[in-house]
Amino acid sequence: MKKILVQGTHLALFVVAMLLLTVSAFSQLSLRNALDTDGDGKADLTVFRPSNNIWYTNMSNGGFNYTNFGIANDDFMTPGDYDGDGRGDISVWRDTNGAWYRLNSSDGTFHAFFFGTTGDEPVGRDYDGDGITDFAVVRRTNGLLIWYLQHSHDSGYDAIQWGLSTDYTAPGDYDGDGHFDVCVQRPGATTNGQAIFYALRSSDQGVIAQPWGLSNDLVVPGDYDGDGKTDFAVVREGATAASNIFWYILKSSDGGLLDASYGLTGSDLNVQADYDGDGKTDIAVWRDSDGTFYYNRSSDGGFVSYPWGSPNDYPVASYDTH
């Protein structure tokens, strides 16, 4: 009897561990799905061309497509999996009327949903953990930052005061529960002052306060170590256009530092995503001067240089840089 109980305990622990692993990886998977238009488990290379309002996508399975969608200078790129089919939908948020416009990848249908108002910042992510991107905006008012989240699972919404109007948004799944957490990066008192991330854990409403980066750094969230949790990560540009860009990543798996010199100040935009499908965010940039994606595969350390786009295009993956 004792042996059977021990085996049952081991089995139960194994099942629980597998469920936790599946749930924690779910929100990180949704980040990849937002840019995975062909559903092969890899982020695709996509640029938006302001001169003709066309999205050009080079799919990792070998195909490509182009779609006229959105209005340059009026719309924010808001890719996500809004129909829950595991593939990224073309989507924008229009500042002039607070409308979310998208094309569902599941059936090609057009949808419009009004959520937000002029001056808001779109932060669509999967906050309720159902595998579908939720409509969400932040509003800076009276010195505070208010998050408005529309639940995809029941059409309800939350209004959460989190952060100050001078903070930068940094949503991510920092506790690994499968739900995105509201999070901000607060600049220090000076240009080179210590910045602090403040995240509200969706798992237990606890607060994470993590000093990381400097006031003038850019926030580049992602799961760089593949443990199912968003890592606190920033990039630091150099003083001149020819300077290198430095990436500083605090790994949630062991608290260690992952740092890299990757990209050029002034010409490169950060486009971190999981391009090789190994479950880890790859360090990546898109170079405006030559319209080329550059990234290192986290799976094997291989270097990839892929021309896609033209100068003055906008790489859609840069939507998750703040």
C-alpha positions, 0 to 999 in steps of 0.5 A: 500500500505504501508503494502505491501511495508513493507512486500516486504522490509522484504521479500527482506531483508530475501532473501538477508540475506539467500543468504549471509548466503549460500555464506559465508558458501560455502567456509567453506563447501568446507573444509569439502568436501575435507575430506568427501569421502562418501558425508554425510556432515562429515569429514572422518578419513583418514591416508596415510601409507608411507610404502605402499603408501596406503590411509586408510579411515574410512567413517563416514557412516560406510564403509571403503576403501583403495587406493594405491595412491602417493609416500611417501617423493615425494608427498604432500597430497592435498585433495579437491573436484576437480570435484565438486560432494561434496565429497573429491577426493584423490589427491597429488602434486608431488614436483619433477615435479609439477604435481597434481594427483587425483582420481575423486570421481564422476567416479573414473577416474585418472587425472593429471595436471601440475601446479607449480615447484620444491620447491613450496608449494601446497595451493589448495582451492576454490579461485573463489567460484564455489565450486570446489577446485582450483590448487594453489601453492606459490613460495618463490623467491627473498624474496617474496611470490608469489601465483599462482592460477588456476581458475576452472571456466574459466581455467584462473590464477592469480599471486599475490605477497602477503607476504614475503618468511619467512612468513607461508601460511594461506589461508582461507575465512576471509571475508565470501564471499565464496572465499578463501583469500590469507593470511600469518602469519608473525613471529615476530623478536624473537622466542616468538615474536608477529606474525601477520596475513595479509589477502587480502580480496577477497570481496573488496581487503582490507587488514586484519592485525590481531596480533595473536599468537607467532612466533613458533606457528602453524597455524590451520585455520578453522571455529570454531564458525560456522559463515561462516568465517575462524577464526584466530587460532594457536596451541602452543606446550609445551617445552617437549614431555609430555607437553600439546598443547594449542589452541588459536582461535579468533572467527570471530563471536564476537571477543572472545577467544576460548582456549583449552588444547588439545593434547600432544607435540611430539606425536600428529598432529593437524587434525582439521575438521568438524567431526560431521557435524554441520558446525563448525570445531572441535578441533582434534589431531591424536596420532602417538604413538597409531594411534588414532584420538581424538576430541571433538564434537562441536555439544554437547561437547562429547569426541571421541577417535577412533583408526585408523592408525598405528605409522608412518602413516600421518593423511591427515587432517593435510594438513591444518596445517602450 
